[in-house]
Amino acid sequence: MTGRGDPPEGTPEGVPGGGEDEYRSVVFDESFVRAARLQEFSAQERMGEHARAVRSRHAWARAGASRQAVALVLLIAIAFATAVYMGVRHPYQTPQPQTVEPLHSSVVPLAPRGEVPGGPPDRLFRSSPAAEFRTGADGVTVPGARRTQSFSESQVMTALTTAKEYLVKSAIDPGVLTGGPVQAVRLLLDPAQQTQFDRSFAHPVDDGRHAATGWLTRFNPAEVTLADTPVRVRGTLTVIERSPATLEVAADHVFVYAVQRAHDRGPDHASLFTVRREARFRFDRNDLRDHHLELVQSTALAGPQACAANASGYLRPMLAGQSAKGDAPTGTDPYTTGRTAVSLCGVLAPGTQPALNGPS
């Protein structure tokens, strides 16, 4: 009787070790079965009429893991599309910066009472209210910076230091004061204000928009020169958040200059000229990033200066020994149509000029 696995006729000749050993190395594991292109119908399925013995396996049936990968990719794509849509529709977008305003400025001359005192610069300063002022850039002090609701501490400090830099370059730098290049001041302005700045120096007009002296302090080098002494300065800088998109710095400073006639180099013929300037600087986030500012308002009280002096291009100090007798602001005709420049003028209060009656 033949063995369990042998054919009825016995083991064929030429087959070493029997047929069973020949296929013993082939292992039909689960992955092999799933990968098969043909699948045998079950006995129940083969009983049907015209039933085939085998059927082809669908590609999805052979690649269950692939289906999971495709589903995962689809989920990622849907999540990404949802995130993009929500980003576009986000109701809390960053506020847009405000439109840059033009500068509004005014320069008010302050006429002296009597003759302008003269003398050596150090003596003039010692006998004036500016005796305890700091000199040069040290007089423009920057307060400590504190974060606001919408701006960080570093952004607030950037606004304060940029405002100080503008004040130093526009009211203390000797080259600017004596009618030299103003490019360093211009570069600190927001580009949207630079056209107005350029027009103010090309064609200065006392119209509240295009006076060169609204942007900075300068003297006509053909008439006035600085005495050999630093500028005396005292004032404050304060910062406030105007909106979630805007910081504003308010500057209020008094600058005192020792000046003399352009061709008079005598050490005893100087006089003091005082400018109190109030300015508002505005910063949006682009300005803070680019180290720019917007000068939106500037008011200067300057004297001793004649009421009738045209100070749109240069400030025109009254020098030692000069007086303002008979000086009065020009009249304004209310019946004249079109733009009319309204002349403003004040008078220097007693005690604002150096008192030289005491010992030198």
C-alpha positions as a Markdown table, in Angstrom:
| # | Residue | x | y | z |
|---|---|---|---|---|
| 1 | Met | 0.0 | 0.0 | 0.0 |
| 2 | Thr | 1.3 | 3.4 | -0.9 |
| 3 | Gly | 2.2 | 6.0 | 1.6 |
| 4 | Arg | 0.0 | 8.9 | 2.7 |
| 5 | Gly | 1.5 | 11.4 | 0.2 |
| 6 | Asp | 2.4 | 9.1 | -2.6 |
| 7 | Pro | 0.5 | 8.7 | -5.9 |
| 8 | Pro | -1.2 | 5.3 | -6.5 |
| 9 | Glu | 1.5 | 4.3 | -9.0 |
| 10 | Gly | 4.2 | 5.1 | -6.5 |
| 11 | Thr | 6.9 | 7.8 | -6.7 |
| 12 | Pro | 7.9 | 8.7 | -10.2 |
| 13 | Glu | 11.3 | 7.8 | -11.3 |
| 14 | Gly | 13.9 | 10.5 | -11.4 |
| 15 | Val | 12.4 | 12.4 | -8.5 |
| 16 | Pro | 14.9 | 12.5 | -5.7 |
| 17 | Gly | 13.6 | 12.1 | -2.2 |
| 18 | Gly | 10.0 | 12.0 | -3.3 |
| 19 | Gly | 7.7 | 14.8 | -4.6 |
| 20 | Glu | 6.9 | 16.1 | -1.1 |
| 21 | Asp | 10.4 | 17.2 | -0.4 |
| 22 | Glu | 10.6 | 19.2 | -3.7 |
| 23 | Tyr | 7.9 | 21.7 | -2.6 |
| 24 | Arg | 8.8 | 21.7 | 1.1 |
| 25 | Ser | 10.8 | 25.0 | 0.7 |
| 26 | Val | 7.9 | 26.9 | -0.8 |
| 27 | Val | 5.9 | 28.8 | 2.0 |
| 28 | Phe | 2.5 | 30.3 | 1.1 |
| 29 | Asp | 2.2 | 33.0 | 3.7 |
| 30 | Glu | -0.6 | 35.5 | 4.1 |
| 31 | Ser | 1.0 | 38.2 | 2.0 |
| 32 | Phe | 1.6 | 35.8 | -0.9 |
| 33 | Val | -2.0 | 34.7 | -0.9 |
| 34 | Arg | -3.3 | 38.3 | -0.8 |
| 35 | Ala | -1.0 | 39.2 | -3.7 |
| 36 | Ala | -2.4 | 36.5 | -5.9 |
| 37 | Arg | -4.1 | 37.7 | -9.1 |
| 38 | Leu | -6.6 | 34.8 | -9.1 |
| 39 | Gln | -8.8 | 33.7 | -6.2 |
| 40 | Glu | -10.7 | 30.4 | -6.2 |
| 41 | Phe | -14.5 | 30.6 | -5.6 |
| 42 | Ser | -15.9 | 28.9 | -2.6 |
| 43 | Ala | -17.8 | 25.6 | -3.0 |
| 44 | Gln | -21.1 | 27.4 | -2.5 |
| 45 | Glu | -20.2 | 30.0 | -5.2 |
| 46 | Arg | -19.2 | 27.2 | -7.7 |
| 47 | Met | -22.6 | 25.5 | -7.4 |
| 48 | Gly | -24.2 | 28.4 | -9.2 |
| 49 | Glu | -25.1 | 28.0 | -12.9 |
| 50 | His | -22.3 | 29.0 | -15.3 |
| 51 | Ala | -20.0 | 29.7 | -12.4 |
| 52 | Arg | -16.4 | 30.0 | -13.0 |
| 53 | Ala | -13.8 | 28.2 | -11.0 |
| 54 | Val | -11.8 | 31.3 | -10.2 |
| 55 | Arg | -12.1 | 35.1 | -10.2 |
| 56 | Ser | -9.6 | 37.9 | -10.4 |
| 57 | Arg | -8.7 | 39.8 | -7.3 |
| 58 | His | -9.3 | 43.6 | -7.4 |
| 59 | Ala | -6.3 | 45.9 | -7.0 |
| 60 | Trp | -7.8 | 47.4 | -3.9 |
| 61 | Ala | -8.1 | 43.9 | -2.4 |
| 62 | Arg | -4.4 | 43.3 | -3.1 |
| 63 | Ala | -3.3 | 46.6 | -1.6 |
| 64 | Gly | -5.1 | 47.3 | 1.7 |
| 65 | Ala | -2.2 | 49.3 | 3.0 |
| 66 | Ser | -2.2 | 51.4 | -0.1 |
| 67 | Arg | -5.8 | 52.4 | 0.5 |
| 68 | Gln | -5.0 | 53.5 | 4.0 |
| 69 | Ala | -2.1 | 55.7 | 2.6 |
| 70 | Val | -4.4 | 57.3 | 0.1 |
| 71 | Ala | -7.0 | 58.0 | 2.7 |
| 72 | Leu | -4.4 | 59.6 | 4.9 |
| 73 | Val | -3.2 | 61.8 | 2.1 |
| 74 | Leu | -6.8 | 62.9 | 1.4 |
| 75 | Leu | -7.3 | 63.8 | 5.1 |
| 76 | Ile | -4.1 | 65.9 | 5.1 |
| 77 | Ala | -5.2 | 67.7 | 2.0 |
| 78 | Ile | -8.6 | 68.5 | 3.4 |
| 79 | Ala | -7.0 | 69.8 | 6.7 |
| 80 | Phe | -4.6 | 72.0 | 4.7 |
| 81 | Ala | -7.4 | 73.4 | 2.6 |
| 82 | Thr | -9.4 | 74.1 | 5.7 |
| 83 | Ala | -6.5 | 75.9 | 7.3 |
| 84 | Val | -5.9 | 78.1 | 4.3 |
| 85 | Tyr | -9.6 | 79.0 | 4.1 |
| 86 | Met | -9.8 | 79.9 | 7.8 |
| 87 | Gly | -6.7 | 82.0 | 7.4 |
| 88 | Val | -8.3 | 84.0 | 4.6 |
| 89 | Arg | -11.5 | 84.4 | 6.5 |
| 90 | His | -9.9 | 85.1 | 9.9 |
| 91 | Pro | -11.9 | 87.9 | 11.5 |
| 92 | Tyr | -8.9 | 89.2 | 13.6 |
| 93 | Gln | -6.4 | 90.2 | 10.9 |
| 94 | Thr | -3.5 | 92.6 | 11.7 |
| 95 | Pro | -4.7 | 96.2 | 11.6 |
| 96 | Gln | -3.6 | 98.0 | 8.4 |
| 97 | Pro | -1.4 | 101.1 | 9.0 |
| 98 | Gln | -3.0 | 104.4 | 8.8 |
| 99 | Thr | -2.5 | 106.8 | 5.9 |
| 100 | Val | 0.4 | 109.2 | 6.4 |
| 101 | Glu | -0.7 | 112.7 | 7.2 |
| 102 | Pro | 1.1 | 115.8 | 5.9 |
| 103 | Leu | 2.9 | 118.0 | 8.3 |
| 104 | His | 1.0 | 120.9 | 9.9 |
| 105 | Ser | 3.4 | 123.5 | 11.3 |
| 106 | Ser | 3.6 | 127.0 | 12.6 |
| 107 | Val | 6.5 | 129.3 | 13.6 |
| 108 | Val | 5.6 | 132.2 | 16.0 |
| 109 | Pro | 8.2 | 135.0 | 16.3 |
| 110 | Leu | 8.8 | 136.4 | 19.8 |
| 111 | Ala | 9.8 | 140.1 | 19.7 |
| 112 | Pro | 12.1 | 141.4 | 22.5 |
| 113 | Arg | 11.2 | 144.2 | 24.8 |
| 114 | Gly | 14.0 | 146.7 | 24.4 |
| 115 | Glu | 17.6 | 146.0 | 23.2 |
| 116 | Val | 18.9 | 142.4 | 22.8 |
| 117 | Pro | 21.6 | 141.8 | 25.4 |
| 118 | Gly | 25.1 | 140.8 | 24.1 |
| 119 | Gly | 28.3 | 139.5 | 25.5 |
| 120 | Pro | 30.5 | 136.4 | 25.8 |
| 121 | Pro | 28.5 | 133.2 | 25.3 |
| 122 | Asp | 29.4 | 131.6 | 28.7 |
| 123 | Arg | 28.4 | 134.7 | 30.6 |
| 124 | Leu | 25.1 | 134.9 | 28.7 |
| 125 | Phe | 24.2 | 131.3 | 29.5 |
| 126 | Arg | 25.2 | 131.8 | 33.2 |
| 127 | Ser | 22.8 | 134.7 | 33.6 |
| 128 | Ser | 19.9 | 133.1 | 31.6 |
| 129 | Pro | 17.2 | 130.5 | 32.4 |
| 130 | Ala | 19.3 | 128.0 | 30.4 |
| 131 | Ala | 22.1 | 128.0 | 32.9 |
| 132 | Glu | 21.2 | 124.5 | 34.2 |
| 133 | Phe | 20.3 | 123.0 | 30.8 |
| 134 | Arg | 22.3 | 120.1 | 29.4 |
| 135 | Thr | 24.4 | 120.5 | 26.3 |
| 136 | Gly | 23.9 | 118.9 | 22.9 |
| 137 | Ala | 22.3 | 115.5 | 22.5 |
| 138 | Asp | 22.6 | 114.9 | 26.3 |
| 139 | Gly | 19.7 | 117.4 | 26.7 |
| 140 | Val | 17.3 | 115.1 | 24.7 |
| 141 | Thr | 16.7 | 112.5 | 27.4 |
| 142 | Val | 14.9 | 109.3 | 26.6 |
| 143 | Pro | 12.6 | 107.9 | 29.3 |
| 144 | Gly | 12.3 | 104.2 | 30.2 |
| 145 | Ala | 10.2 | 102.2 | 27.7 |
| 146 | Arg | 7.2 | 100.2 | 28.7 |
| 147 | Arg | 5.2 | 97.9 | 26.5 |
| 148 | Thr | 1.7 | 99.0 | 25.5 |
| 149 | Gln | -1.4 | 96.9 | 24.7 |
| 150 | Ser | -0.3 | 96.4 | 21.1 |
| 151 | Phe | 3.4 | 97.2 | 21.0 |
| 152 | Ser | 6.4 | 95.5 | 22.7 |
| 153 | Glu | 8.9 | 97.3 | 24.9 |
| 154 | Ser | 11.5 | 97.1 | 22.1 |
| 155 | Gln | 9.1 | 98.8 | 19.6 |
| 156 | Val | 8.4 | 101.6 | 22.1 |
| 157 | Met | 12.1 | 102.1 | 22.6 |
| 158 | Thr | 12.6 | 102.2 | 18.9 |
| 159 | Ala | 10.0 | 105.0 | 18.6 |
| 160 | Leu | 11.6 | 107.0 | 21.4 |
| 161 | Thr | 15.2 | 106.7 | 20.1 |
| 162 | Thr | 14.1 | 107.5 | 16.5 |
| 163 | Ala | 12.4 | 110.6 | 17.8 |
| 164 | Lys | 15.5 | 111.6 | 19.7 |
| 165 | Glu | 17.7 | 111.1 | 16.6 |
| 166 | Tyr | 15.4 | 113.4 | 14.6 |
| 167 | Leu | 15.6 | 116.1 | 17.2 |
| 168 | Val | 19.3 | 115.9 | 17.4 |
| 169 | Lys | 19.8 | 116.1 | 13.6 |
| 170 | Ser | 17.1 | 118.8 | 13.0 |
| 171 | Ala | 17.8 | 121.1 | 16.0 |
| 172 | Ile | 21.3 | 120.5 | 17.3 |
| 173 | Asp | 23.6 | 119.4 | 14.4 |
| 174 | Pro | 25.8 | 122.4 | 13.5 |
| 175 | Gly | 25.8 | 121.6 | 9.8 |
| 176 | Val | 22.0 | 121.7 | 9.6 |
| 177 | Leu | 21.7 | 124.8 | 11.9 |
| 178 | Thr | 24.0 | 126.8 | 9.6 |
| 179 | Gly | 22.2 | 126.1 | 6.4 |
| 180 | Gly | 24.1 | 122.9 | 5.4 |
| 181 | Pro | 22.7 | 119.7 | 3.8 |
| 182 | Val | 19.5 | 118.3 | 5.3 |
| 183 | Gln | 19.6 | 114.8 | 3.8 |
| 184 | Ala | 20.2 | 113.2 | 7.2 |
| 185 | Val | 16.9 | 114.7 | 8.4 |
| 186 | Arg | 15.0 | 113.7 | 5.3 |
| 187 | Leu | 16.1 | 110.1 | 5.5 |
| 188 | Leu | 14.4 | 109.7 | 8.9 |
| 189 | Leu | 11.0 | 110.7 | 7.5 |
| 190 | Asp | 8.5 | 108.2 | 6.1 |
| 191 | Pro | 8.9 | 108.2 | 2.3 |
| 192 | Ala | 5.3 | 109.4 | 1.9 |
| 193 | Gln | 6.4 | 112.7 | 3.6 |
| 194 | Gln | 9.6 | 113.3 | 1.7 |
| 195 | Thr | 7.9 | 115.0 | -1.3 |
| 196 | Gln | 6.4 | 117.6 | 1.1 |
| 197 | Phe | 9.8 | 118.0 | 2.8 |
| 198 | Asp | 11.5 | 118.6 | -0.6 |
| 199 | Arg | 9.0 | 121.2 | -1.6 |
| 200 | Ser | 9.4 | 123.0 | 1.7 |
| 201 | Phe | 13.1 | 123.6 | 1.0 |
| 202 | Ala | 12.8 | 124.2 | -2.8 |
| 203 | His | 10.0 | 126.8 | -2.3 |
| 204 | Pro | 9.4 | 127.6 | 1.4 |
| 205 | Val | 6.1 | 129.3 | 2.1 |
| 206 | Asp | 4.5 | 130.3 | 5.4 |
| 207 | Asp | 1.3 | 128.4 | 4.7 |
| 208 | Gly | 1.3 | 125.9 | 7.5 |
| 209 | Arg | 2.5 | 123.1 | 5.2 |
| 210 | His | 5.7 | 124.2 | 3.4 |
| 211 | Ala | 7.9 | 126.2 | 5.7 |
| 212 | Ala | 11.4 | 124.8 | 6.0 |
| 213 | Thr | 11.5 | 125.9 | 9.6 |
| 214 | Gly | 8.5 | 123.7 | 10.4 |
| 215 | Trp | 10.7 | 120.7 | 9.8 |
| 216 | Leu | 14.0 | 121.9 | 11.5 |
| 217 | Thr | 15.9 | 124.8 | 12.9 |
| 218 | Arg | 18.3 | 126.7 | 10.6 |
| 219 | Phe | 19.8 | 130.1 | 10.2 |
| 220 | Asn | 20.8 | 131.9 | 7.0 |
| 221 | Pro | 24.6 | 131.5 | 6.9 |
| 222 | Ala | 25.0 | 134.8 | 5.1 |
| 223 | Glu | 23.5 | 136.6 | 8.2 |
| 224 | Val | 24.1 | 134.5 | 11.3 |
| 225 | Thr | 26.6 | 132.0 | 12.6 |
| 226 | Leu | 26.8 | 130.0 | 15.8 |
| 227 | Ala | 29.1 | 131.1 | 18.6 |
| 228 | Asp | 31.7 | 128.6 | 19.6 |
| 229 | Thr | 29.6 | 126.9 | 22.3 |
| 230 | Pro | 27.2 | 123.8 | 22.3 |
| 231 | Val | 23.4 | 124.2 | 22.2 |
| 232 | Arg | 21.7 | 124.1 | 25.5 |
| 233 | Val | 18.6 | 121.8 | 25.7 |
| 234 | Arg | 15.9 | 120.8 | 28.1 |
| 235 | Gly | 12.7 | 118.9 | 27.4 |
| 236 | Thr | 10.6 | 115.7 | 27.5 |
| 237 | Leu | 9.6 | 112.8 | 25.4 |
| 238 | Thr | 6.3 | 110.9 | 26.0 |
| 239 | Val | 4.8 | 108.0 | 24.2 |
| 240 | Ile | 1.2 | 106.9 | 23.8 |
| 241 | Glu | -0.5 | 104.2 | 21.8 |
| 242 | Arg | -3.0 | 106.0 | 19.5 |
| 243 | Ser | -4.4 | 102.8 | 17.9 |
| 244 | Pro | -3.5 | 99.1 | 17.6 |
| 245 | Ala | -1.5 | 100.1 | 14.5 |
| 246 | Thr | 0.0 | 103.5 | 15.7 |
| 247 | Leu | 2.4 | 104.8 | 18.3 |
| 248 | Glu | 2.8 | 108.5 | 18.9 |
| 249 | Val | 5.7 | 110.3 | 20.6 |
| 250 | Ala | 5.2 | 113.9 | 21.8 |
| 251 | Ala | 8.3 | 116.1 | 22.1 |
| 252 | Asp | 8.4 | 119.4 | 24.0 |
| 253 | His | 11.9 | 120.9 | 24.1 |
| 254 | Val | 13.6 | 124.3 | 24.6 |
| 255 | Phe | 16.8 | 124.8 | 22.5 |
| 256 | Val | 19.0 | 127.8 | 23.3 |
| 257 | Tyr | 21.6 | 128.9 | 20.8 |
| 258 | Ala | 24.4 | 131.4 | 21.1 |
| 259 | Val | 24.5 | 133.3 | 17.8 |
| 260 | Gln | 26.3 | 136.3 | 16.3 |
| 261 | Arg | 26.7 | 138.1 | 13.0 |
| 262 | Ala | 28.1 | 136.0 | 10.2 |
| 263 | His | 31.2 | 138.2 | 9.7 |
| 264 | Asp | 31.7 | 139.3 | 13.3 |
| 265 | Arg | 34.1 | 137.0 | 15.1 |
| 266 | Gly | 34.5 | 139.1 | 18.2 |
| 267 | Pro | 34.0 | 137.0 | 21.4 |
| 268 | Asp | 32.0 | 139.6 | 23.1 |
| 269 | His | 29.2 | 140.1 | 20.6 |
| 270 | Ala | 27.1 | 137.0 | 20.9 |
| 271 | Ser | 23.4 | 136.9 | 21.9 |
| 272 | Leu | 21.1 | 134.1 | 22.9 |
| 273 | Phe | 18.3 | 132.8 | 20.6 |
| 274 | Thr | 15.6 | 130.5 | 22.1 |
| 275 | Val | 13.4 | 128.1 | 20.2 |
| 276 | Arg | 10.7 | 126.1 | 22.0 |
| 277 | Arg | 9.5 | 123.4 | 19.7 |
| 278 | Glu | 6.5 | 121.1 | 20.3 |
| 279 | Ala | 6.3 | 118.2 | 17.9 |
| 280 | Arg | 4.2 | 115.0 | 17.4 |
| 281 | Phe | 5.8 | 112.0 | 15.8 |
| 282 | Arg | 3.7 | 109.1 | 14.6 |
| 283 | Phe | 5.0 | 105.6 | 13.9 |
| 284 | Asp | 3.2 | 102.7 | 12.2 |
| 285 | Arg | 4.7 | 99.2 | 12.2 |
| 286 | Asn | 6.5 | 99.8 | 8.9 |
| 287 | Asp | 8.1 | 103.0 | 10.3 |
| 288 | Leu | 9.3 | 101.0 | 13.3 |
| 289 | Arg | 10.8 | 98.3 | 11.1 |
| 290 | Asp | 12.4 | 100.8 | 8.7 |
| 291 | His | 13.6 | 103.3 | 11.2 |
| 292 | His | 11.3 | 106.1 | 9.9 |
| 293 | Leu | 8.9 | 108.5 | 11.5 |
| 294 | Glu | 6.1 | 110.8 | 10.5 |
| 295 | Leu | 6.2 | 114.4 | 11.7 |
| 296 | Val | 2.6 | 115.3 | 11.8 |
| 297 | Gln | 2.6 | 118.5 | 13.9 |
| 298 | Ser | 5.3 | 121.1 | 14.7 |
| 299 | Thr | 4.9 | 124.4 | 16.6 |
| 300 | Ala | 7.9 | 126.6 | 17.3 |
| 301 | Leu | 8.1 | 129.8 | 19.4 |
| 302 | Ala | 11.3 | 131.6 | 18.4 |
| 303 | Gly | 12.9 | 134.8 | 19.7 |
| 304 | Pro | 14.2 | 137.3 | 19.8 |
| 305 | Gln | 12.8 | 137.8 | 16.3 |
| 306 | Ala | 11.0 | 140.6 | 14.6 |
| 307 | Cys | 7.3 | 140.0 | 14.0 |
| 308 | Ala | 7.7 | 141.1 | 10.4 |
| 309 | Ala | 10.5 | 138.7 | 9.7 |
| 310 | Asn | 9.8 | 136.0 | 7.0 |
| 311 | Ala | 10.8 | 132.8 | 8.9 |
| 312 | Ser | 9.6 | 130.3 | 6.3 |
| 313 | Gly | 13.0 | 129.5 | 5.0 |
| 314 | Tyr | 15.3 | 130.5 | 7.9 |
| 315 | Leu | 14.8 | 131.7 | 11.4 |
| 316 | Arg | 16.0 | 135.3 | 11.7 |
| 317 | Pro | 17.4 | 136.1 | 15.1 |
| 318 | Met | 17.7 | 139.7 | 16.3 |
| 319 | Leu | 21.3 | 140.0 | 17.4 |
| 320 | Ala | 23.1 | 141.9 | 20.2 |
| 321 | Gly | 22.3 | 145.5 | 20.3 |
| 322 | Gln | 19.2 | 145.3 | 18.1 |
| 323 | Ser | 15.7 | 146.3 | 19.3 |
| 324 | Ala | 12.2 | 145.8 | 18.2 |
| 325 | Lys | 10.9 | 149.4 | 18.6 |
| 326 | Gly | 7.9 | 150.0 | 16.5 |
| 327 | Asp | 7.7 | 146.3 | 15.5 |
| 328 | Ala | 4.2 | 145.0 | 15.1 |
| 329 | Pro | 2.6 | 142.1 | 13.2 |
| 330 | Thr | 1.3 | 142.8 | 9.8 |
| 331 | Gly | -2.4 | 143.2 | 9.3 |
| 332 | Thr | -4.7 | 140.6 | 7.8 |
| 333 | Asp | -7.4 | 141.7 | 5.3 |
| 334 | Pro | -10.5 | 139.5 | 5.9 |
| 335 | Tyr | -12.0 | 140.7 | 2.6 |
| 336 | Thr | -9.2 | 139.2 | 0.5 |
| 337 | Thr | -10.2 | 135.9 | -1.2 |
| 338 | Gly | -8.0 | 132.9 | -1.5 |
| 339 | Arg | -5.4 | 131.6 | 1.0 |
| 340 | Thr | -4.2 | 134.3 | 3.4 |
| 341 | Ala | -1.2 | 133.9 | 5.7 |
| 342 | Val | -2.2 | 134.8 | 9.2 |
| 343 | Ser | 0.7 | 136.5 | 11.0 |
| 344 | Leu | 1.2 | 135.4 | 14.6 |
| 345 | Cys | 3.6 | 137.2 | 16.9 |
| 346 | Gly | 4.4 | 137.2 | 20.6 |
| 347 | Val | 6.5 | 139.2 | 23.0 |
| 348 | Leu | 9.4 | 137.7 | 25.1 |
| 349 | Ala | 8.4 | 137.8 | 28.7 |
| 350 | Pro | 10.5 | 139.6 | 31.3 |
| 351 | Gly | 13.3 | 137.4 | 32.6 |
| 352 | Thr | 13.7 | 135.3 | 29.4 |
| 353 | Gln | 16.7 | 137.3 | 28.3 |
| 354 | Pro | 20.1 | 137.2 | 30.1 |
| 355 | Ala | 20.4 | 139.7 | 33.0 |
| 356 | Leu | 23.8 | 141.3 | 32.6 |
| 357 | Asn | 23.6 | 143.9 | 35.3 |
| 358 | Gly | 25.6 | 141.9 | 37.8 |
| 359 | Pro | 29.3 | 141.1 | 37.8 |
| 360 | Ser | 30.6 | 139.2 | 34.9 |
